Amino acid sequence: MGDRHSLPTGMTPRLLSRDAAATYCGVTAQTFEQHVRPHVRPIEIGARRLWDIRALDRWLDVQSGLTDAFRPVDDWLAELGDDRASSRR
C-alpha cells in the first residue's frame, strides 16, 4: 500500500504550493511572485499558502483571451444581431 499522504495515481491535487503553482503556470517562482500572485490570491490553511488550480486556470484563461470562448450563446447571438437571442431570454 502506498503512502497514506499520497494521492492515487493520476489524481492531481487541487491546491498547489507556490513552487508547484509557478511550475503549473510555466514560470519561475520569482516570475510567479511578480506577475501571478498579485492577481491570484492563495488560500491559507494553517501556516501554508496554497493556490487553487481552478483560480490559476481562470486567470490564465483571461490572460490568454480564452474567456470569450466561454460566453453564453445568447451573448454571441446578440452580438451577431441574431433576433433569436431575445427570444431565448
C-alpha positions as MATLAB code, in Angstrom:
seq = 'MGDRHSLPTGMTPRLLSRDAAATYCGVTAQTFEQHVRPHVRPIEIGARRLWDIRALDRWLDVQSGLTDAFRPVDDWLAELGDDRASSRR';
ca = [
       0.000    0.000    0.000;
       1.307    3.494   -0.829;
       1.987    6.436    1.433;
      -1.273    7.493    3.077;
      -0.460   11.149    2.279;
      -0.035   10.480   -1.432;
      -2.812   10.950   -3.932;
      -3.929    7.988   -6.001;
      -2.113    7.605   -9.309;
      -3.484   10.001  -11.912;
      -5.107   12.341   -9.395;
      -3.887   15.942   -9.351;
      -4.065   17.949   -6.130;
      -6.477   20.888   -6.273;
      -4.194   23.131   -4.186;
      -0.567   23.761   -5.072;
       2.394   25.196   -3.202;
       3.901   28.368   -4.627;
       6.663   26.459   -6.399;
       4.223   23.916   -7.822;
       1.831   26.715   -8.890;
       4.695   28.501  -10.634;
       5.646   25.294  -12.425;
       1.992   24.721  -13.360;
       1.961   28.200  -14.950;
       5.265   27.525  -16.685;
       7.227   30.260  -14.920;
       9.859   30.563  -12.211;
       8.884   31.185   -8.594;
      10.215   34.752   -8.883;
       8.127   35.438  -12.006;
       5.093   33.903  -10.288;
       5.574   36.260   -7.324;
       5.828   39.304   -9.591;
       3.181   38.585  -12.188;
       0.704   35.975  -10.955;
       0.476   36.244   -7.178;
      -0.808   39.860   -7.248;
      -3.804   38.612   -9.265;
      -4.466   35.142   -7.834;
      -4.763   35.035   -4.070;
      -3.603   31.995   -2.160;
      -5.764   30.021    0.218;
      -4.298   29.923    3.701;
      -4.563   26.635    5.555;
      -2.728   26.924    8.837;
       0.681   28.384    8.065;
       0.587   27.183    4.440;
      -0.334   29.294    1.445;
      -1.720   27.260   -1.419;
      -3.023   28.181   -4.875;
      -6.183   26.681   -6.306;
      -5.643   25.198   -9.773;
      -9.087   26.410  -10.861;
      -8.271   30.006   -9.865;
      -4.987   29.751  -11.758;
      -6.827   28.356  -14.782;
      -9.376   31.211  -14.716;
      -6.608   33.826  -14.512;
      -4.660   32.131  -17.306;
      -7.818   31.957  -19.452;
      -8.308   35.712  -19.061;
      -4.649   36.409  -19.852;
      -4.746   34.256  -22.991;
      -8.082   35.638  -24.205;
      -9.934   32.343  -23.861;
     -12.705   33.768  -21.693;
     -14.618   34.996  -24.753;
     -14.965   31.376  -25.827;
     -16.957   30.703  -22.651;
     -19.537   33.453  -23.073;
     -23.204   32.379  -23.113;
     -24.665   31.572  -26.542;
     -27.194   34.395  -26.144;
     -24.370   36.914  -25.915;
     -22.835   35.612  -29.144;
     -26.201   35.713  -30.923;
     -26.935   39.262  -29.719;
     -23.513   40.414  -30.880;
     -24.196   38.913  -34.295;
     -27.558   40.693  -34.433;
     -29.495   37.437  -34.372;
     -33.032   38.074  -33.095;
     -33.156   34.554  -31.595;
     -31.090   35.903  -28.685;
     -34.001   37.948  -27.314;
     -36.486   35.099  -27.750;
     -34.257   32.751  -25.742;
     -34.228   35.079  -22.721;
];
